[in-house]
Amino acid sequence: MEKIYVEKTASRGIAVAKIYKYEELDLKPVQNKIQEQDKEGQIGKFLDARECVRGELEKLAAVNEIFSAHLEMVMDFTLEDSVKSKINDESDNAESAVSEAVSEVAAVFEMMDDEYMKERAADIQDIGKRLMAQLKGVPLPDIGNLKEEAIVLAKDLFPSDTVKMDTDYVKGIITEEGGVTSHVSIIAKNMNIPALVGVKGIMDKLNTGDIVCMDAGEGVIIISPEEDVLNEYKQKKQEFENEKQRLEKLRNNPVITKEGKKISLCINAGNAEDIEKALPVKMDGVGLFRSELLYMEKTHFPTEEEQFEVYKRAAMLCPQELTIRTLDIGGDKELPYFDFEKEDNPFLGWRAIRISLEMKDMFKEQLRAILRASAFGNVRIMFPMIISLEELREAKEVVEECKKELREEGKAFCEDIETGMMMETPASVILAEEFAKEADFFSIGTNDLTQYLLAVDRGNKKIADKYSYFHPAVLNAIKHIIDAAHKENIKAGMCGEMAGDVKAAKILLEYGLDEFSMSAGSMDYVREELLKLTGAI
Amino acid sequence: MVSKKVTIINPSGVHARPASILSKAATECSSEVLIIHGEKKIQPKSILNLMAAALKKGTEIEVQCSGENEEEDLKKITELIESGLGE
């Protein structure tokens, strides 16, 4: 028995299986110089092989986007020129010309500083392998032929290998090369296969048929485990999978309170990709779409069109509601293209709705984009950092102004779009009853609310122990907000950290919270807790 | 010859996917298209050339087009880069 510790976990999980060592074909080129009269023939041979590879890649590109880039690369004229000149000027045969041209390009990428670009050398070598196999007329070894459960061991795995992997048989992946951002890591994560990458020297230690236990989360590989260790890992794996399956099975269960009210479970998202990735957890919608990320990524204030595209895509992805919070900048969030004056107390300063109401043209561009997206889904507008009814009214007036403009321009939007507010300032809590008469919904932002109510800076390590949303003042505030909302028949949600905290679920449910919005990773656990609390499981 | 300066806005720079989009668009142009980055001349019609240039977010580049369609081609390429190359 031998235990190896690995640093690079590409994808979590546990596997116990025999090794399937996936070794490369010998694709070394035949080395011989050719005669002048053969040059044209060798170039023709290269072009024919490339044509076949193009055909293969076109089929693959239809299934997996990464191959579109491969397709572009294989048809690249610099590669073609390089191969041709090696044949014409150096009298290389087609095989060695391709091999050298590919190595040269790959070397350029391998020498780059950027981790991501270094990994792209693998893409180029993958193309090289395809071309060589085609030139030699041999089929590439095919991982798709694996017909029994195994942990695949390879020097590295290329997109053309992983695309054929059958998750029924591939139980784990170990590679000698590659990093956590490499292709194999991304695919393993997507396919939910435990994977460890960059395990130096592992190819020499293992052979097909060896039994291995791997815990990718812990970064452990055990070679030829003793009976008790084997059983221990089998059990661990079972527990891991049971837990995962149990939680996944619950994803279709709605949370309904004993009074018959459906609790909405939503995610917090920063862009459309977050929503797309979260779809498997079966959320009811997006309770907080942080529009500021869109502003922070750009080099200029995003235009109405740019924003519209993003919101529209998000709205179309959303199963139900999409709550877009208008720009919440300032405080600790800055923009690369806008100069914020230095403030002594940025968290009590010029931020969020205060900026929007002052920079009205910018605010209107955002609201117009949100309104136009509302034609494509159930979109809601949410204003951050509101402290007075005047602010809420003014913000709503700007919405009406934008609606009027859009109507006149004949642009589609939802007339009854809901406008609500974040409940995150002490003022909003104290005036909750008044606000409930004029807002369409509330969403409690516990992060700022806790900090403002307790006068505790949550970034300050010295007083970190004082920051707690279980403080009775915060709990009372939350209850007060929910009661005020229900009195006026509007819904109260929560989009702060607390909503994703399993320990808080019980009290929030008792208070009557209508919507929990959290990071997608917390959803399975909170759902399970709520189902337990409501007696559904 | 016409030219214009633009800035790369893609968060991770011009990696495989944006490079693929840019090289495809450049190939469709009838003009000679060239990207100037400092001392380097990059042929955007070649994805390999583009990727090897490792253009990062915030990098300012100059796009040059020459040919019958140069105005139109320059507009097309610079707008594509400014819009984030499909990202």
Interface residues (C-beta under 8 A of the other chain):
Chain A: E65 I66 S68 A69 E72 M73 D76 F77 T78 L79 V105 V108 F109 M112 D114 Y116 M117 R120 D123 I124 E297 K298 T299 E306
Chain B: T7 I9 P11 S12 G13 H15 A16 R17 A19 S20 S23 K24 Q43 K45 S46 I47 L48 N49 M51 A52 A54 G58 S83
